[in-house]
Amino acid sequence: MKAARFALAATTVLAGCATNGGEATPDQAATPASMTCDAGPAQYHVGHDATAAMGAAILKDSGARTLRWGPPNSAWTMDYREDRVNVRYDEKMKITDVTCG
């Protein structure tokens, strides 16, 4: 009985990995050029307060799809995403760096 339940559970989990025959899912679709990060236009935010409103402005100015905050003394993963803007700030909540990736 336990073996049958395990087999059913394993089959259900693996079924979630099946694809629909080649159509791209939203996660697999190519990132539109309009969502590629360009940190240049957002550099004037360096030195400003790290707030939600400032984050939204940086996101808009950079053209990125997502924003990643970098708190002081924190480690980041090294994965590169061309649609992400990274914003580091210091202990005083001042933006110190705006980069893409």
Secondary structure, 3 states (H helix, E strand, C coil): CHHHHHHHHHHHHHHCCCCCCCCCCCCCCCCCHHHCCCCHHHHHHCCCECCHHHHHHHHHHHCCCEEEEECCCCCCCCCCCCCEEEEEECCCCEEEEEEEC
